[in-house]
Amino acid sequence: QVALVESGGGLVQAGGSLRLSCAASATWISLNAMGWYRQAPGKQRELVATHTLDGRISYADSVLGRFTISRDNAKNTVYLQMNSLKLEDTGVYYCNGRLGIVDYWGQGTQVTVSS
């Protein structure tokens, strides 16, 4: 069992920046992929960005050029630098870790972008 602990959410004005962090409890396990999803009120959870163990990165079109995902494999930690935040970026951000076919999820951290 792998626990994922997120931090770094909060309230920010539009155009501002936030950095999210997610640390996996089991540092001796190399998760195949780590990433971030988000869920806005009344909407389905959607992919924001993923980072595989071998360095492949993907982003949702809506955050391309504004968000940057990075990963420290030694620490089993993934980060999400969010710049130029927009109102529509508001939501609960969930850390995801994949090991084989098993997905692990963090408890979620709230990101609120105000005008």
N, C-alpha and C positions, 0 to 999 in steps of 0.2 A: 504494500500500500504506500502510495506517495501522496504527501500533503503539499499543497501549493499555497504559499502565503503571499498575498499581494499587499502593496503599499503605494502611496503617492497620489491617490485621488484627491479631489477637492473642488473648490469653487474658483473659477477663473473668468475673467472678462474675455469677450470675443477678441481674437487676435493674440491672446496670451499663450503661454506654454505651461505644460505639465510633464512630469516624468513619472512613469509607472515602473514599479519593480515587482518581480515575482521570483521567489526562491523556492526551490523544491527541497523537501525535507531530507530526501535520500540522496545525498551528494555522490554516493558510490554507484548510482544507477545513471546510465547515460540515456536520457530520454531522446527518442528518435526525432521528435519535433517539440518545440515550445512555441506558444503564440498567444495572441490576444483576440478575444471576441468581445462584442458589446451588444447590449440590449437596451433599446430605447423604450420608453413607456408605450405599451400597446403594440409593440412590434416584436418580430422574431429576433432571436439572437443571430448576429451576423459576424462573419470573419472580418477582422481588422488587419492582422498581419501574422505571418508565421515564419519561423526560422528553424530549419532542419539541422541535425547534428553535423551534416557535411557542408553546411553553409548556404544552402538554397533558401532564398528569401522571396516572399510574395506579399503583396499588399492589396487591399481592396482599392478599387479605382477612386473611391471617394476620399481616400487619405493619401494617395500617391503624391509625393512631393512635399507633404507636410509632416508626416509621421515617419519615424525611423525606428526599426526594431534592431536590437542587438542582443548578443548572448554571450555569457561567460560559461563555457562548457565545464571548466574546472569547478565552478561553484554551482552548476546547474541552476543558473539564474538568467532570467530574460528581462529585458528592459524595453520600454516603449517611450521614446521621446516624441511628444506631441507639440508641434508648433502651429502657429496661425490657426488656433482653435476657432471653430465655428459653432453657432448655436446648435446645429444638427449633430454635433459630436457628443452632445449630452447623452448620458446613459450609464448603465452599470457595466464596467469593464471586467471581464473574466479572464483569468489566466488559464491556459490549457497546456497540458503536457501529455504527450502520446508515447506509450511504450508498447511496441508491437501493435496489437489491435485494441488496446485498452486506453481509454481517454480518462485523464484526471482533470479535475476542475478546482480552481480556487473559489473562495467564498464571494468574490466580487468586490469591486471598489467603485464608489460613485464618482463620476466626473460630471460636473455641472458647469456649463458655459453660459454666462449671462451677457446681456447686451449693454 
